[in-house]
Amino acid sequence: MNQIKRFGRKIVLATTGAACLALGGVGTAYGNTVFDRPNIFFDNPQDTIEISGQTWLGAESTYEARIYFPSNVGAFGFVFNEFTDSYEDKTLAAGPSSLFGFNFPLYTDNVLTTSISIATDTWHHIAFVQGGGTQRLYLDGQIVASRPGVGDIWDSNGGGFLGAISRNGNVYNSFIGHLDTLRISNVARYSGNSFEIPLGDLSSDSSTQILYNFNLEDYFQQNSLTWVSDLSGNGHHGRFGTGFAGATSPSIIVPIVPVDRESVPEPSSTLCLLAFGACGAGSLLKRFWQQKDVDS
C-alpha cells in the first residue's frame, strides 16, 4: 500500500516494503521497485537540472552515467547537454532502445548513434568517448558504435543541463529514468572494444570536469531552490527545475530498509517523512523503518 504525504509543493511517496522514497519534484516511484542506493528520478519530460559554469574539454572527452529505465515508463531523451548554437554541442542521450553522443563541430550535426535493446528495471553504465582517433559509444563496458573522430571539441558559454534543455527557444525532452552517478571528463577514460565498468560512486581526479553522485549528503538548499553538489571541486553545482519556462524538478529517491516486523513492537508514534521544503518537525517512527532525514 502506498502512502503519499504532501509538504508544500513537494510529494513524498513511501512505498511499504519497497524500500524507496521520492523526495522533491512531483513524481513517484513506480511499482514496487527496490533500490539499494540513493538516486535521482527524471519522470517528467521537462525535468531538468541546470549546471553552473562551463566545461572546457580540448580534443578528448568522456560523458558517462549509470542509468536505469523503469519498464513501461522509461523513455529516450537528453541525459547531458551543453549547447550554444553554432559554437558548442556536447551531448549524451539515451533511452531503452538507443544511445547517442555528439561533440561539435565534428560531423556538424550528425550524431553517433546506435539502436540497441537496453534491459529495463536494472542499472547500466553508458559512456560516449572521444579520443585515440575515434568516437565511441559503450553500454556496460562493451562498444556498441564507433566512427573516426579527431579534433578540438568546441567550448562556448552555453549552460549545461541534465535532462531537458531549451535549445534556441525549443525545449527538448529529458530521458525518463533514474541516474545514480554522472561524470564529465576532459580525457578519453575508456578505449578498445571493452573495459571493466566502474562500480559504486564514480570518483574525481584532475581530469574530471563535473561529478554528481546523488547521495543524500550531496544536496543543499539555497535561495529556496534545491541543488546537488559538484564533487569535482570545480563548482559546477546543479540547480533543480530552472533554466527555461516550464522547467520541472526531478525527484530524489531515498532507499529505506524495512526492519524485521516480528521483532519490533507496533509503533505508537506518527510516521512523518521529511522532504526538502518541509515546514515543521515530525515525530519518528520507532525502529519501524531505517529512515534518512532531509533538512528543510
TAKAUR-V631700 format. One record per residue. N is the residue number from 0. RES is the residue in one small letter. PHI is phi in whole degrees, 0 to 359 (NA if undefined). PSI is psi as a letter, one per 40 degrees, with the letter a starting at -180 (999 if undefined). NEAR is the number of other C-alpha atoms within 8 Angstrom. Layout:
n:res:phi:psi:near
N:RES:PHI:PSI:NEAR
N:RES:PHI:PSI:NEAR
This chain:
n:res:phi:psi:near
0:m:NA:h:4
1:n:266:h:7
2:q:244:h:8
3:i:243:h:8
4:k:237:h:7
5:r:256:h:8
6:f:230:h:11
7:g:62:b:6
8:r:270:e:6
9:k:266:i:13
10:i:238:h:15
11:v:246:h:15
12:l:247:h:14
13:a:252:h:10
14:t:260:h:12
15:t:302:h:8
16:g:79:e:6
17:a:260:e:8
18:a:61:f:13
19:c:204:i:15
20:l:231:i:14
21:a:250:h:15
22:l:241:h:14
23:g:76:i:13
24:g:67:a:11
25:v:230:f:10
26:g:243:i:10
27:t:228:i:10
28:a:276:i:11
29:y:266:h:6
30:g:64:a:4
31:n:248:f:8
32:t:298:h:9
33:v:251:h:8
34:f:254:h:8
35:d:262:e:5
36:r:206:i:7
37:p:297:i:13
38:n:200:a:14
39:i:233:h:12
40:f:243:h:12
41:f:267:h:16
42:d:242:e:11
43:n:229:h:10
44:p:303:d:12
45:q:255:e:14
46:d:297:h:15
47:t:205:i:18
48:i:233:h:15
49:e:273:h:14
50:i:269:h:12
51:s:281:h:11
52:g:82:a:8
53:q:227:h:10
54:t:271:i:7
55:w:227:h:7
56:l:245:d:12
57:g:80:b:9
58:a:254:e:11
59:e:231:i:13
60:s:199:i:16
61:t:219:h:16
62:y:248:h:13
63:e:220:i:12
64:a:202:i:12
65:r:255:h:12
66:i:227:i:13
67:y:217:h:12
68:f:252:h:17
69:p:293:i:11
70:s:298:i:7
71:n:67:e:4
72:v:232:d:8
73:g:306:i:13
74:a:211:i:10
75:f:285:i:13
76:g:173:a:15
77:f:291:h:17
78:v:263:d:13
79:f:219:h:12
80:n:206:h:14
81:e:233:h:12
82:f:218:h:13
83:t:222:h:12
84:d:307:h:8
85:s:72:e:4
86:y:231:d:11
87:e:198:h:16
88:d:200:g:14
89:k:248:h:12
90:t:222:h:14
91:l:227:h:16
92:a:225:i:13
93:a:202:i:13
94:g:202:i:14
95:p:297:e:13
96:s:229:e:10
97:s:195:i:13
98:l:229:i:13
99:f:208:i:14
100:g:220:i:13
101:f:201:i:11
102:n:228:h:11
103:f:282:i:13
104:p:258:e:11
105:l:301:h:10
106:y:64:e:7
107:t:56:c:6
108:d:225:f:7
109:n:262:h:6
110:v:285:i:8
111:l:277:h:13
112:t:218:i:10
113:t:211:i:9
114:s:265:h:7
115:i:206:i:8
116:s:280:h:7
117:i:251:h:8
118:a:302:h:7
119:t:275:i:10
120:d:61:f:8
121:t:204:i:8
122:w:278:i:8
123:h:224:i:9
124:h:263:h:13
125:i:238:i:13
126:a:206:i:12
127:f:244:h:15
128:v:233:h:14
129:q:236:h:16
130:g:157:i:13
131:g:70:f:7
132:g:93:e:8
133:t:220:i:11
134:q:252:i:13
135:r:219:i:13
136:l:249:h:17
137:y:235:i:13
138:l:233:h:11
139:d:52:f:8
140:g:81:e:11
141:q:246:h:9
142:i:291:h:12
143:v:237:e:9
144:a:195:i:10
145:s:203:i:10
146:r:198:i:8
147:p:302:i:7
148:g:194:g:10
149:v:228:h:11
150:g:144:i:6
151:d:291:h:7
152:i:268:h:13
153:w:290:h:12
154:d:248:i:9
155:s:210:a:9
156:n:260:e:6
157:g:293:h:9
158:g:283:i:12
159:g:269:i:13
160:f:219:i:13
161:l:260:h:14
162:g:83:a:18
163:a:296:i:19
164:i:211:i:16
165:s:263:h:10
166:r:242:h:10
167:n:54:f:5
168:g:87:e:5
169:n:251:h:6
170:v:273:h:9
171:y:253:h:11
172:n:291:i:11
173:s:287:i:18
174:f:298:i:17
175:i:249:h:16
176:g:164:a:14
177:h:249:i:11
178:l:241:h:12
179:d:257:d:14
180:t:199:i:14
181:l:212:h:14
182:r:222:h:14
183:i:246:h:12
184:s:229:i:14
185:n:259:f:14
186:v:226:i:11
187:a:273:h:13
188:r:283:d:8
189:y:231:i:7
190:s:216:i:8
191:g:76:a:6
192:n:274:e:6
193:s:201:i:8
194:f:205:i:9
195:e:279:h:5
196:i:290:i:7
197:p:291:i:5
198:l:250:i:5
199:g:71:a:4
200:d:294:h:7
201:l:291:i:11
202:s:246:i:5
203:s:255:i:9
204:d:216:a:6
205:s:293:e:4
206:s:264:e:8
207:t:278:h:12
208:q:267:d:12
209:i:219:h:14
210:l:215:h:15
211:y:237:h:11
212:n:248:e:12
213:f:57:f:12
214:n:274:i:8
215:l:303:d:8
216:e:287:e:5
217:d:273:e:9
218:y:262:i:11
219:f:210:i:9
220:q:251:h:10
221:q:209:h:7
222:n:53:f:4
223:s:65:e:6
224:l:240:i:8
225:t:268:h:11
226:w:233:i:12
227:v:243:h:13
228:s:284:h:12
229:d:278:h:13
230:l:271:e:10
231:s:282:e:11
232:g:88:e:6
233:n:266:e:8
234:g:78:e:9
235:h:273:f:12
236:h:293:i:10
237:g:255:h:12
238:r:252:h:13
239:f:286:h:14
240:g:67:f:12
241:t:227:i:12
242:g:119:d:8
243:f:197:i:7
244:a:297:h:5
245:g:89:e:5
246:a:297:h:12
247:t:237:i:12
248:s:261:h:14
249:p:292:i:18
250:s:258:i:15
251:i:269:h:13
252:i:258:h:13
253:v:244:h:13
254:p:292:i:12
255:i:229:h:11
256:v:262:h:8
257:p:295:i:9
258:v:266:i:9
259:d:304:h:6
260:r:290:d:7
261:e:292:d:5
262:s:262:e:5
263:v:239:h:9
264:p:293:i:6
265:e:300:h:4
266:p:291:i:8
267:s:249:e:6
268:s:255:i:8
269:t:265:h:9
270:l:285:h:8
271:c:221:h:8
272:l:265:h:7
273:l:272:h:11
274:a:238:i:14
275:f:304:h:12
276:g:86:e:9
277:a:290:i:9
278:c:249:h:6
279:g:88:i:4
280:a:243:i:5
281:g:236:i:9
282:s:276:i:8
283:l:267:i:8
284:l:279:h:12
285:k:292:h:8
286:r:54:e:7
287:f:276:d:10
288:w:233:i:10
289:q:275:h:9
290:q:239:h:6
291:k:259:h:6
292:d:260:h:7
293:v:249:h:8
294:d:296:i:6
295:s:275:999:9
